Amino acid sequence: MDNKKQPVPDTTITRDLSKLSAPTGNIYETVIIIAKRANQIATEVKKELNSRLEEFSNFADTLEETFENREQIEISRFYERQPKPTLVAIKEFEDAETFYKIVEEPK
C-alpha cells in the first residue's frame, strides 16, 4: 500500500455524494466499487503484515513462554498508524485510480 502521491486523510471527512457518484451515475454502485476495493486493500495489508510477523512466530505450547519482542511491536504500530482501507479506496476512486467494469444484465 503505497500512498506516495497524495496523503490519505486519517479521519473520516464529509464528501459530496453527487461528485462521488458522478463516474457511475449511481451512489449504490459507487459504494459497492469502493467497498470491494477496500476489501482488496485490507486483504493485501493483512497478508503483508502476517508475512512480516511470521518471522517472530513461536511454536510454544503454553502461554507462559510467550514474550514481547520490540521489533514485533514496532511493526504492529506501523500498521496501526496506516490509513483505513476504506479511506484509501475512496481516495483512489476520487483520483480515478480504481478500475471497474459494470456488467449490464441481458434483458
N, C-alpha and C positions, 0 to 999 in steps of 0.2 A: 504494500500500500504506500505508494509514493505521492506525497502531497507537495511537490516542489513548485508547482505553477502558482497557485494562489492558496493561501491558507484557508482551511475549512473552519468555520466558527465552532467554538467549543460548546456553545449553548444553543438552544432552540431559538430561532428568530421567526418573526411573523413574515409570511410570504403572501404575495398577491396571487390568489388562485387562478385568476384569468390569465396571468402571464405564465404560470406554471403549467396550465393545461393547454396553452396555445399550440404547442407542437403536435399534440394528439387530437385536440378538439374535444376531449372528454377527460374530466378530472379523475374519474374512476380508472380509466386506462392508464393515466399518468401515475396514479398511486400504485397500481399493480406493477408497472415497469420499475418504479423506484423501489418497491418492496422486494422484487425479485433480485434486483441489483444489490440491494443491501444484504440480502441473504448470501449472495455470491461473495461479497466483500467479507462478511463475517466468517464464512467458511474458510476463505483464504487466510485471514488473520489467525483463526484458530489453528489451522494446520501449521502455520509458521511458528506460532507460539509453542505448540506441542513439540515441534521438531527441535526448537531451541531448549525447551525444558527437559527433553528426553535424555540429554546427557547427564542430567542431575538425578535421574530416576534411581531409586534404591529399591532393590527387591527384598526388603526386610519383611519379616513375617509379623513383627509386632510394632505397635505404635510407639513404644518406648525407645526404639532405636532410631526414630526419625529425628533429624536435626535440621536446623535452618542454615541455609547457605546464602551468603551476602550477594553473590552473583545472581542467584536464582531470584532473590527478592528484587534486585535492580531490574532484571528482565521483566518481571511481572509488573513492576511500577511503570516501566516504559510503555507497556501495552495498555495499562490502565489510563495513561495520560493521552492516548491516541483518541482522535475524534470518533464518535459513534458511527457505525457503518451506515446508519440511516442518513446522517448529516453528510457523509461523503457521497452517498448515492444521489442525494438531492443536488449537491454541488455539481456532480458530474452531469446530471440531467440538465441543469440550468446552463452549463457550459457546452451543451450538445456533444458531450464525450461518450454518451451511452448509445450503443447500437441496439435498436429494437425493430421488430418486424411485426406488424399487426396483420394477422391472417383473417381474411373475410370468409365466413362460412357460406357454402353454396346454398342457394335458395331453392 
